[in-house]
Amino acid sequence: MKIAPVRNERLSDKVVARVLALIHDGELKPGEKLPTEIEMSEKFSVSRGVIREAMIQLQALGYIRRKTKEGTFIQDDILGKLSRPVSDALKDATFQDLLDFRDSLESKMVEIVIDRVSDDEIEEIRSSLYVDSDKIGNLFSLDHYFHYKLAQASRNIFYMNFIDTYYDLIDELASRNKKQEGSLALIAEEHQMIVEAIAERDKKKASKAMRHHMEMVRKRRIQSEGAAE
């Protein structure tokens, strides 16, 4: 049985997860004012810098709001935000919107993967390049499988959820992707470049390989649209 070694998560990620758990459990309520950074650092036994980073993440996710001179508050509609599917919130996003966001996100994600992934896990990701596509579905699923394996290696729940959400949002493109002759080989080559850069622990090379992959995804999308017209 292969078991990946336990890795330390960023402390700020743990604080974010704990705050969300407190909201789910009803210990923190919509509209409630949060303790000060000093008080929270004492309660969580972490530095103020860690608390500040966690608050930035929570604010970016829309879970808290900050009022100058008044403090930090849980959003009034937090329960709706937590229960609403992400795909609903992004239903108006265009393919270009998603791809732009994915480009910046995954280019950074591979750098985090290098910091956290074990050699055994790299071999496991590499082996995913050779999975029989008939066993997991079409080309669309094969690409999803590879990127989800990378997200797993980052040990970041937000990355894993984003990859799943991204492919859910563009699921309607699957049938079109299956018709792209030669795409499977091209995508496999691009994935190979990413894996080898990760294996070399070269962050710049890995990020560059991911950006190249995203650019090729964009070009294939444009070509498929042209062919469909």
VOTORFI-702460 format. One record per residue: x, y, z of N, C-alpha, C, O in turn. Coordinates in pm, whole numbers, plus 50000, padded with zeros to 5 digits. Layout:
BEGIN
((X,Y,Z),(X,Y,Z),(X,Y,Z),(X,Y,Z))
...
end
This chain:
BEGIN
((50085,49881,50000),(50000,50000,50000),(50088,50124,50000),(50177,50138,50085))
((50064,50215,49903),(50142,50338,49893),(50072,50449,49971),(49958,50485,49942))
((50143,50503,50067),(50088,50612,50147),(50181,50732,50135),(50300,50721,50163))
((50126,50845,50094),(50207,50966,50079),(50248,51016,50217),(50168,51009,50311))
((50369,51067,50230),(50413,51121,50360),(50328,51240,50401),(50278,51314,50317))
((50314,51256,50532),(50237,51368,50584),(50320,51495,50570),(50438,51498,50605))
((50258,51599,50520),(50327,51726,50501),(50257,51835,50582),(50137,51828,50606))
((50333,51934,50622),(50274,52047,50693),(50206,52140,50595),(50263,52178,50493))
((50084,52178,50626),(50015,52280,50549),(50059,52417,50599),(50115,52429,50708))
((50035,52518,50519),(50062,52653,50567),(49971,52680,50685),(49854,52640,50685))
((50023,52748,50785),(49942,52777,50904),(49821,52862,50868),(49714,52845,50927))
((49837,52953,50773),(49723,53038,50735),(49610,52955,50676),(49493,52987,50697))
((49644,52848,50600),(49541,52760,50545),(49464,52690,50657),(49343,52671,50648))
((49537,52653,50762),(49473,52587,50875),(49379,52683,50949),(49272,52644,50994))
((49421,52808,50961),(49337,52908,51025),(49210,52930,50944),(49101,52937,51000))
((49224,52940,50810),(49108,52956,50723),(49012,52839,50742),(48891,52859,50757))
((49066,52717,50740),(48982,52598,50755),(48911,52598,50890),(48795,52558,50900))
((48981,52643,50995),(48921,52645,51128),(48811,52750,51138),(48706,52725,51198))
((48833,52866,51080),(48731,52971,51082),(48605,52923,51008),(48494,52943,51056))
((48624,52860,50893),(48509,52809,50817),(48436,52700,50896),(48313,52691,50890))
((48512,52619,50969),(48450,52514,51051),(48366,52578,51163),(48258,52529,51195))
((48417,52685,51221),(48344,52753,51328),(48214,52814,51274),(48113,52818,51344))
((48218,52861,51150),(48097,52916,51087),(47996,52805,51062),(47877,52819,51091))
((48046,52692,51007),(47958,52578,50981),(47893,52528,51110),(47776,52489,51111))
((47972,52529,51220),(47922,52477,51348),(47833,52577,51421),(47774,52544,51524))
((47823,52698,51368),(47738,52799,51430),(47804,52876,51542),(47739,52957,51608))
((47934,52852,51566),(48004,52924,51672),(48038,53066,51628),(48050,53156,51711))
((48053,53085,51498),(48066,53219,51440),(47943,53240,51354),(47910,53156,51270))
((47876,53351,51372),(47749,53373,51306),(47756,53486,51203),(47843,53573,51213))
((47665,53485,51105),(47661,53591,51004),(47655,53729,51069),(47576,53751,51161))
((47739,53822,51021),(47740,53958,51075),(47821,53976,51202),(47842,54089,51247))
((47867,53865,51260),(47941,53874,51386),(48079,53936,51366),(48146,53910,51266))
((48120,54017,51462),(48252,54079,51457),(48357,53979,51506),(48339,53914,51609))
((48466,53969,51431),(48574,53879,51470),(48664,53947,51573),(48669,54070,51579))
((48734,53868,51654),(48830,53926,51748),(48941,54000,51672),(48955,53982,51551))
((49017,54079,51739),(49129,54151,51677),(49237,54051,51635),(49236,53936,51678))
((49330,54098,51551),(49441,54011,51508),(49521,53961,51628),(49562,53845,51631))
((49542,54048,51726),(49618,54008,51845),(49544,53897,51920),(49603,53798,51961))
((49412,53916,51938),(49332,53817,52011),(49328,53684,51935),(49336,53577,51995))
((49314,53692,51802),(49308,53569,51723),(49442,53497,51721),(49447,53374,51722))
((49551,53574,51719),(49683,53510,51720),(49704,53435,51851),(49769,53330,51853))
((49648,53488,51960),(49658,53420,52089),(49569,53296,52093),(49610,53192,52144))
((49447,53309,52039),(49354,53196,52040),(49404,53080,51953),(49390,52964,51990))
((49463,53113,51837),(49511,53010,51746),(49658,52972,51769),(49710,52880,51707))
((49723,53046,51860),(49864,53020,51892),(49954,53032,51768),(50041,52948,51745))
((49930,53136,51690),(50012,53164,51571),(50045,53312,51572),(49992,53389,51652))
((50134,53352,51481),(50173,53493,51475),(50063,53579,51413),(49972,53528,51348))
((50073,53709,51434),(49977,53802,51374),(49988,53798,51221),(49889,53817,51150))
((50109,53772,51171),(50128,53763,51026),(50048,53650,50965),(49993,53664,50856))
((50041,53537,51036),(49963,53422,50989),(49815,53458,50988),(49743,53426,50893))
((49769,53524,51095),(49628,53566,51103),(49596,53663,50991),(49491,53653,50927))
((49686,53757,50966),(49664,53857,50861),(49652,53789,50724),(49566,53825,50644))
((49738,53691,50698),(49733,53619,50570),(49602,53542,50557),(49543,53538,50449))
((49557,53480,50667),(49431,53406,50665),(49313,53500,50639),(49220,53465,50566))
((49317,53618,50699),(49209,53714,50679),(49204,53763,50534),(49096,53787,50479))
((49320,53778,50474),(49326,53819,50333),(49261,53712,50245),(49186,53744,50153))
((49288,53584,50275),(49227,53475,50199),(49076,53475,50216),(49002,53462,50119))
((49030,53489,50340),(48887,53487,50367),(48816,53605,50302),(48704,53592,50253))
((48882,53721,50301),(48822,53837,50237),(48816,53818,50085),(48717,53854,50022))
((48920,53760,50028),(48923,53735,49883),(48812,53638,49843),(48758,53647,49733))
((48779,53546,49933),(48673,53449,49906),(48534,53508,49931),(48433,53446,49900))
((48530,53627,49987),(48402,53692,50012),(48334,53648,50139),(48213,53668,50155))
((48410,53589,50232),(48351,53536,50355),(48352,53637,50470),(48275,53624,50565))
((48440,53737,50462),(48444,53838,50565),(48451,53976,50499),(48480,53988,50380))
((48425,54079,50577),(48439,54216,50528),(48509,54298,50637),(48494,54270,50756))
((48584,54396,50594),(48656,54480,50689),(48604,54622,50683),(48585,54677,50575))
((48581,54682,50799),(48536,54820,50809),(48643,54900,50881),(48683,54868,50992))
((48689,55005,50815),(48793,55090,50874),(48749,55141,51012),(48641,55197,51028))
((48836,55121,51109),(48817,55166,51248),(48709,55089,51323),(48686,55113,51442))
((48641,54995,51254),(48536,54919,51321),(48575,54773,51343),(48538,54713,51443))
((48650,54717,51249),(48692,54579,51266),(48657,54490,51148),(48622,54537,51040))
((48666,54360,51172),(48640,54259,51068),(48515,54181,51105),(48498,54139,51219))
((48427,54161,51006),(48298,54098,51032),(48273,53980,50936),(48317,53982,50821))
((48203,53880,50985),(48157,53771,50899),(48051,53830,50806),(47965,53907,50850))
((48055,53796,50678),(47956,53847,50584),(47815,53805,50626),(47794,53694,50676))
((47719,53894,50606),(47581,53866,50646),(47524,53746,50568),(47442,53671,50621))
((47567,53729,50444),(47514,53621,50361),(47608,53501,50354),(47607,53426,50256))
((47691,53483,50457),(47794,53380,50457),(47736,53240,50437),(47795,53159,50366))
((47621,53211,50499),(47565,53076,50488),(47523,53045,50345),(47537,52932,50298))
((47472,53148,50277),(47436,53129,50138),(47559,53107,50051),(47557,53027,49958))
((47668,53180,50082),(47791,53166,50007),(47851,53026,50023),(47902,52967,49928))
((47843,52975,50145),(47901,52844,50172),(47818,52731,50113),(47872,52626,50077))
((47687,52752,50102),(47601,52645,50052),(47580,52650,49902),(47542,52550,49841))
((47604,52767,49841),(47580,52782,49698),(47692,52719,49618),(47809,52747,49645))
((47662,52634,49519),(47766,52575,49437),(47849,52683,49369),(47795,52784,49323))
((47980,52661,49362),(48068,52759,49298),(48029,52779,49153),(48040,52890,49100))
((47983,52671,49089),(47946,52681,48947),(47831,52779,48927),(47822,52842,48821))
((47743,52793,49027),(47634,52889,49016),(47689,53032,49021),(47644,53119,48947))
((47786,53053,49109),(47844,53186,49122),(47920,53227,48997),(47934,53346,48968))
((47968,53128,48923),(48050,53158,48805),(47977,53129,48674),(48040,53120,48568))
((47846,53116,48680),(47772,53076,48560),(47782,53177,48446),(47762,53141,48330))
((47813,53302,48478),(47825,53404,48374),(47967,53419,48321),(47992,53500,48232))
((48060,53340,48376),(48199,53350,48331),(48213,53295,48190),(48147,53198,48153))
((48299,53359,48111),(48327,53310,47976),(48443,53212,47982),(48513,53202,48083))
((48462,53139,47873),(48573,53046,47867),(48705,53122,47884),(48796,53073,47952))
((48716,53240,47825),(48837,53319,47836),(48860,53363,47980),(48974,53362,48028))
((48753,53401,48050),(48765,53437,48191),(48825,53322,48270),(48918,53340,48349))
((48771,53203,48247),(48815,53086,48320),(48960,53051,48287),(49038,53018,48376))
((48994,53059,48159),(49129,53023,48119),(49232,53122,48171),(49341,53082,48212))
((49199,53251,48171),(49290,53352,48225),(49316,53324,48373),(49430,53329,48420))
((49208,53295,48446),(49222,53269,48590),(49300,53140,48613),(49386,53132,48701))
((49268,53038,48533),(49336,52910,48548),(49485,52924,48518),(49568,52861,48585))
((49519,53004,48418),(49659,53027,48381),(49738,53078,48501),(49842,53022,48537))
((49689,53186,48562),(49760,53246,48675),(49761,53153,48796),(49859,53147,48870))
((49652,53080,48816),(49640,52992,48932),(49734,52872,48922),(49808,52844,49016))
((49731,52803,48810),(49810,52680,48798),(49959,52708,48778),(50042,52624,48814))
((49993,52823,48722),(50134,52858,48710),(50196,52873,48848),(50313,52840,48868))
((50119,52922,48943),(50164,52932,49082),(50152,52797,49151),(50236,52762,49234))
((50049,52722,49119),(50026,52594,49185),(50144,52499,49168),(50182,52431,49263))
((50203,52493,49048),(50313,52399,49026),(50434,52436,49112),(50512,52348,49150))
((50450,52565,49144),(50560,52605,49233),(50534,52551,49374),(50627,52506,49441))
((50409,52556,49418),(50373,52504,49549),(50388,52353,49551),(50431,52295,49650))
((50351,52289,49440),(50367,52143,49429),(50512,52105,49452),(50540,52010,49525))
((50605,52178,49392),(50747,52147,49406),(50790,52155,49552),(50873,52076,49597))
((50735,52249,49627),(50768,52264,49769),(50717,52147,49853),(50776,52114,49956))
((50607,52085,49809),(50539,51989,49896),(50539,51845,49849),(50516,51754,49929))
((50563,51822,49722),(50548,51687,49667),(50670,51600,49700),(50783,51649,49704))
((50645,51471,49723),(50753,51376,49746),(50797,51314,49614),(50727,51325,49513))
((50914,51250,49614),(50962,51184,49493),(50867,51074,49448),(50844,51057,49328))
((50811,51001,49543),(50716,50895,49510),(50591,50952,49442),(50537,50893,49348))
((50546,51066,49492),(50427,51128,49433),(50455,51179,49292),(50368,51175,49205))
((50578,51226,49270),(50613,51270,49135),(50604,51152,49038),(50555,51166,48926))
((50651,51037,49082),(50642,50917,48998),(50497,50879,48972),(50462,50831,48864))
((50414,50899,49074),(50272,50869,49057),(50208,50964,48955),(50126,50922,48873))
((50245,51092,48962),(50193,51188,48864),(50244,51153,48725),(50169,51160,48628))
((50371,51116,48717),(50427,51078,48587),(50352,50958,48528),(50327,50952,48408))
((50317,50864,48614),(50246,50744,48565),(50107,50779,48514),(50050,50707,48432))
((50052,50892,48563),(49919,50932,48516),(49921,50972,48369),(49817,50976,48304))
((50042,51002,48317),(50053,51037,48175),(50024,50919,48085),(49990,50935,47967))
((50038,50799,48141),(50025,50679,48060),(49901,50598,48091),(49888,50482,48051))
((49808,50660,48164),(49682,50592,48195),(49603,50572,48067),(49595,50662,47983))
((49547,50455,48051),(49466,50425,47933),(49341,50512,47936),(49258,50500,48027))
((49327,50600,47838),(49214,50693,47837),(49081,50619,47832),(48979,50673,47875))
((49080,50497,47780),(48955,50420,47775),(48905,50385,47914),(48787,50361,47935))
((48998,50382,48011),(48961,50344,48147),(48899,50460,48225),(48822,50439,48319))
((48932,50583,48186),(48879,50697,48261),(48792,50786,48175),(48742,50889,48222))
((48772,50749,48050),(48683,50828,47964),(48758,50892,47850),(48860,50841,47804))
((48708,51005,47804),(48764,51070,47686),(48885,51158,47718),(48932,51162,47832))
((48933,51227,47617),(49047,51317,47630),(49023,51421,47738),(49114,51453,47815))
((48903,51473,47743),(48866,51574,47842),(48892,51521,47982),(48947,51592,48067))
((48851,51395,48008),(48869,51335,48139),(49016,51310,48168),(49059,51324,48282))
((49094,51273,48066),(49236,51247,48084),(49309,51374,48129),(49394,51369,48217))
((49276,51487,48068),(49335,51615,48105),(49295,51653,48247),(49378,51699,48326))
((49169,51635,48279),(49116,51661,48413),(49192,51578,48516),(49233,51629,48621))
((49211,51451,48485),(49279,51357,48576),(49420,51405,48608),(49461,51403,48724))
((49493,51448,48507),(49631,51494,48527),(49635,51619,48615),(49713,51626,48710))
((49552,51717,48584),(49556,51842,48659),(49505,51823,48802),(49550,51892,48893))
((49414,51730,48821),(49368,51704,48957),(49479,51637,49039),(49492,51664,49158))
((49558,51551,48975),(49671,51488,49044),(49771,51595,49089),(49826,51586,49199))
((49793,51695,49005),(49881,51805,49045),(49821,51882,49163),(49892,51916,49259))
((49691,51908,49156),(49625,51982,49264),(49634,51905,49395),(49655,51963,49501))
((49618,51773,49388),(49632,51690,49508),(49771,51706,49568),(49786,51716,49690))
((49873,51709,49482),(50010,51719,49529),(50038,51854,49595),(50133,51866,49673))
((49956,51954,49564),(49975,52086,49626),(49926,52086,49771),(49963,52173,49850))
((49842,51987,49805),(49782,51976,49938),(49702,52101,49975),(49700,52145,50090))
((49638,52156,49875),(49557,52277,49896),(49416,52249,49848),(49394,52226,49729))
((49321,52250,49939),(49183,52214,49907),(49121,52307,49805),(49035,52266,49727))
((49164,52434,49804),(49108,52530,49709),(49149,52495,49566),(49069,52506,49474))
((49274,52454,49548),(49319,52414,49414),(49240,52293,49366),(49197,52288,49251))
((49222,52195,49454),(49151,52073,49415),(49006,52104,49376),(48954,52052,49278))
((48942,52189,49455),(48804,52225,49425),(48794,52307,49296),(48698,52291,49220))
((48893,52394,49273),(48889,52473,49152),(48900,52387,49027),(48826,52407,48930))
((48992,52289,49029),(49009,52202,48912),(48877,52132,48880),(48837,52127,48764))
((48811,52078,48980),(48683,52010,48957),(48578,52108,48906),(48503,52077,48814))
((48573,52227,48967),(48474,52327,48925),(48499,52371,48781),(48405,52386,48703))
((48625,52392,48746),(48661,52435,48611),(48609,52337,48508),(48547,52376,48409))
((48636,52209,48531),(48593,52109,48432),(48442,52090,48431),(48385,52055,48328))
((48377,52113,48545),(48231,52109,48547),(48174,52222,48462),(48077,52203,48388))
((48235,52340,48473),(48184,52457,48403),(48197,52446,48251),(48115,52501,48178))
((48299,52377,48205),(48317,52367,48060),(48287,52225,48011),(48337,52184,47906))
((48208,52154,48085),(48174,52016,48048),(48110,52008,47909),(48124,51908,47839))
((48040,52116,47872),(47973,52114,47742),(48073,52113,47627),(48035,52088,47512))
((48201,52140,47657),(48303,52139,47551),(48361,51999,47528),(48438,51978,47434))
((48324,51906,47612),(48385,51773,47605),(48368,51707,47470),(48464,51654,47414))
((48247,51709,47417),(48223,51642,47289),(48305,51706,47178),(48349,51637,47086))
((48325,51837,47185),(48404,51906,47084),(48551,51868,47096),(48619,51848,46995))
((48600,51857,47221),(48739,51820,47242),(48769,51681,47189),(48878,51655,47138))
((48673,51591,47200),(48696,51454,47155),(48718,51449,47004),(48775,51351,46954))
((48676,51549,46933),(48688,51549,46788),(48820,51609,46740),(48848,51611,46620))
((48901,51656,46833),(49026,51720,46793),(49132,51614,46765),(49192,51559,46857))
((49154,51585,46637),(49252,51485,46599),(49392,51531,46641),(49431,51645,46618))
((49466,51440,46704),(49603,51471,46743),(49616,51545,46875),(49727,51561,46926))
((49506,51590,46931),(49514,51666,47056),(49569,51582,47170),(49644,51633,47254))
((49534,51456,47175),(49577,51370,47285),(49729,51364,47293),(49785,51376,47402))
((49796,51346,47180),(49942,51339,47179),(50004,51472,47218),(50102,51475,47292))
((49947,51581,47168),(50000,51714,47199),(49987,51746,47347),(50080,51797,47409))
((49872,51716,47403),(49849,51744,47544),(49940,51657,47631),(49991,51703,47733))
((49960,51533,47591),(50050,51444,47665),(50192,51500,47668),(50260,51492,47771))
((50238,51556,47556),(50371,51617,47551),(50381,51736,47645),(50481,51753,47715))
((50275,51817,47647),(50275,51935,47734),(50274,51893,47881),(50343,51953,47963))
((50197,51791,47913),(50195,51739,48049),(50332,51684,48088),(50378,51704,48200))
((50397,51617,47994),(50529,51560,48018),(50630,51669,48055),(50710,51651,48146))
((50624,51781,47986),(50715,51893,48014),(50694,51945,48156),(50789,51980,48225))
((50568,51951,48198),(50537,51999,48332),(50592,51904,48438),(50655,51947,48534))
((50569,51775,48418),(50614,51675,48514),(50765,51675,48527),(50819,51670,48637))
((50835,51680,48413),(50981,51676,48417),(51038,51799,48490),(51137,51788,48562))
((50976,51914,48471),(51020,52035,48541),(50999,52020,48692),(51083,52063,48771))
((50887,51959,48730),(50860,51935,48872),(50961,51837,48928),(51011,51855,49040))
((50993,51732,48851),(51090,51632,48895),(51228,51695,48916),(51304,51651,49002))
((51259,51797,48837),(51386,51868,48850),(51382,51971,48962),(51484,52034,48994))
((51265,51989,49021),(51244,52088,49127),(51279,52229,49079),(51333,52310,49153))
((51247,52254,48953),(51277,52383,48891),(51147,52463,48878),(51068,52440,48787))
((51127,52557,48970),(51001,52631,48974),(50978,52716,48849),(50868,52719,48794))
((51082,52785,48805),(51067,52870,48687),(51032,52787,48564),(50946,52825,48484))
((51100,52675,48549),(51075,52588,48434),(50934,52529,48440),(50866,52519,48338))
((50891,52489,48560),(50758,52430,48576),(50649,52532,48546),(50552,52502,48478))
((50667,52656,48597),(50570,52761,48573),(50564,52794,48424),(50456,52816,48370))
((50679,52799,48360),(50684,52828,48216),(50616,52718,48136),(50545,52746,48039))
((50638,52592,48176),(50575,52480,48107),(50424,52483,48122),(50351,52449,48029))
((50377,52525,48241),(50233,52534,48263),(50173,52647,48179),(50066,52631,48121))
((50242,52760,48174),(50191,52871,48094),(50186,52835,47945),(50093,52875,47874))
((50286,52760,47900),(50287,52713,47761),(50166,52622,47736),(50099,52633,47633))
((50140,52534,47830),(50026,52442,47818),(49895,52520,47809),(49810,52490,47726))
((49881,52621,47896),(49759,52702,47895),(49743,52777,47763),(49632,52792,47712))
((49854,52825,47708),(49849,52896,47580),(49806,52801,47468),(49731,52840,47379))
((49853,52677,47473),(49814,52579,47372),(49667,52540,47388),(49598,52516,47289))
((49619,52535,47511),(49477,52509,47536),(49394,52619,47471),(49293,52594,47407))
((49441,52744,47490),(49371,52859,47432),(49369,52850,47279),(49265,52875,47217))
((49481,52815,47219),(49488,52805,47073),(49400,52693,47019),(49335,52708,46915))
((49399,52580,47090),(49314,52469,47044),(49167,52506,47054),(49085,52466,46971))
((49135,52583,47156),(48997,52630,47171),(48957,52717,47052),(48849,52700,46995))
((49045,52812,47014),(49017,52900,46899),(49003,52819,46771),(48915,52845,46690))
((49091,52720,46754),(49085,52636,46633),(48957,52556,46627),(48897,52540,46521))
((48914,52504,46744),(48792,52422,46746),(48669,52507,46715),(48575,52460,46651))
((48671,52634,46762),(48560,52724,46732),(48554,52756,46582),(48446,52764,46523))
((48674,52774,46523),(48680,52802,46380),(48631,52686,46298),(48564,52704,46197))
((48665,52564,46341),(48625,52444,46269),(48475,52421,46279),(48413,52362,46190))
((48417,52470,46392),(48275,52447,46414),(48188,52543,46335),(48069,52519,46315))
((48248,52654,46290),(48168,52755,46218),(48139,52714,46075),(48073,52788,46002))
end
